[in-house]
Structures are given as structure tokens and as C-alpha cells.
């Protein structure tokens, strides 16, 4: 009798769990659990592309960086090397005066190894937007998103959401940015199989253009808009207007939500250390590859002009200065810093005054400590920047 009761109770519990998963659309959790088991890690990782469908971003004719006369494949600064090793780095590169100065790999990675960009993809998407504006598919950043996505929800009695609000993280979209909760919209976007349905069912809960609130949903909505605007898959368009023109040495992979599905523009652009550095060089050269203009001058200036937005996290009337239209900003040792950043410490860092780009890829990043007063700079990143400035300023 007891065994029969336990069996019936187990069947009922399984049924209840199945019903909850069905009603609340939590089926993505199964894929998340499978990925966790296969990778042996609970959080997303830089080699997650193997678990998902991907679309190639074609490179065309690759161009290798010239190597500096001082080129080295070792880290001369022992303190820098120790931090890189301790944080499970897989690649570190310094480009100065358009020449490769330092290039080091760990953990079996090489110059052909692809790594997940995570949120550096947001910065890359902002460049693709500039190309779409230059090509005439989009009038400009002040265009209403409803012109491309008429079915978007909750526009009644609200100010119109514009493209610039998506790029600048100020749309007012209802989205909880949390990478550690398995039951969250961010996890569903990462592991789920219908991004368009997910993003188009979100509502806007604040008027746009007032508060800065960093959320992946804004960039994913921009991805939907871009695909509709250019009339082709985003990876294909990116191949044509960006990747093949950068001189990228390797095809990249943009992870999809499903087979033949939608690119995850909020994350998951997979590329190599050197080719990520070419994105940094593009920013260093103000949107150009040599004399070839990828985005026009006005758009590039706008991209790095910090919007006047209140910091939603603090909500005390303080305006942000550390983020500009999908790029992060800082000032370290009196130098202006522009950078793209991704989960686990993926970084493309540009130091214009020194004509330097450096890239770090890896599996771990420390949190910001109370000893570091620079907003949004982790201790590791601040140390990387300070060390590069000290070692290569002259």
C-alpha cells in the first residue's frame, strides 16, 4: 500500500511540475540543465556555441596584423600575467600603432579559437546599426521603432520609443537583467527557442529617454528591428557590411535561438582574439577601415556622446557618464577609455590617446570591490588598463 501511495504521489508531483512548466513556459530550463551537465558549470561559458545553433558571419579576405619589432607571445609584466592566469584568461592581446605588440593564449586556445563575446555583442550590434543607417535602410536613430515593429505592445498613452532608446538602454522595457536566476527573462532569452515571441510580449513600463537601465532586452529588440529593416538575416548583413570589410581572419559565429532562427544580438557573437581586436581598431579609427567608411562620421560621433540619462539603479537624480549608446566609458590615469564588455570579463578596450587596443578573453572575472571607486570598472579591468598605460605610455 505504501509503495503504491508513493508511486501515485510521484506521478502526481511529476504531473504538477509538467503543468507548471507548460503554463509558465519554462521548457527552456530543460536545455539549461542539459548545458549545465555537459559543460560542468552552472553559468554560461565562452565555448557555449557548441550547445546551440549558429549562423556564420563570413570574413572574406582576411588581413593579418603587422607584428611590431617588439612583438612577444609572453606577458613580460609578472603581476599582469599572474592576474590573467588567476582569472582563467584564454587570450590577451595588445595592439599599438596598428601593430601587434603582445599576443598570449592559455588553456589550449589559439589564434583560430572562437570565444563567446557575451555582451560585447551589444557594441557590435551598434556598429551594424550604423551601417544600416549609412545604407539607407533606416532614417536615423530618432526613428520610431513602431515603424519597423508595429505589433510591439503597450504604446498607448506613452511617448514613442525610438531607436536611440534601444541603443542607449533607456526604452523603459520591462526586463530583469539577472544572469544568476534560472527562472528569469534573461535566462529564457539565452536558453529559449523563440526570442521574437519573448521580446515582442514584453511591455514598456516607463517613458523612454529618461532612465538608463542596462538590459539585454533593448539590444535584442534592436536585433529584431535590424533584421526587418535590412530584409535579410542579421549575420548575413553583418558579413557584408562589417566582417568582410574589417579584414577579419576567421568567420565568426552568431548564436541563434533555434535552427534557422534569430541571432542573439544581446550576446553570443563568437570570434577570435585578433578579430575582436579589429573591432577595437575600427573604433580607434573612428568608424573606418583605412579610408573605407563603415559608419558615417555623424553616427560615430553620436555613438560616443553620452546621453543625458538618470541612473535608474540609484534613482537619485544622478546622471550616468559611464555608458554611451552600447559602449562603456571610463577615465583611468587621466586617459579616456572606451570599451566593450561581456560576462566573465570579455573586454575590447580602446585607449585613443595612446593609439592602443587591447583584448582580454577568459572564464572568470572578479566583482567590483568597495576599494575601487570607478563606477562599473572591476578591479581586474582597472588593473589591466592601468598596467597597459604604465607599460606602454611612452
Secondary structure, DSSP 8 states (H G I E B T S, - for coil): -HHHHHHHHHHHHHHHHHHHHHHTT-THHHHHHHHHHHHT-SS--TTGGGGS-EEEE---S----EEEEEEESS---HHHHHHHHHTTEEEEEEEETTEEEEEEE-TT--TT--EE-TTHHHHHHHHHHHHHHHTTSS--TTSBGGGT-TT-S--TTS---BHHHHHTT-S-B-----SS-SSSHHHHHHH-S-HHHHHHT--B-S-TTSEE---HHHHHHHHHHHHHHHTS-HHHHHIIIIIHHHT-SS-EEEEBSSTT--B-TTS-EEE-HHHHHHHHHHHHTTTEETTEESS-HHHHHHHTS----EETTT-SS-B--SEETTEEEEEETTEEEEEEEETTTEEEEEEGGGTEEEEEEES------TT--STT--HHHHHHHHHHHHHH--
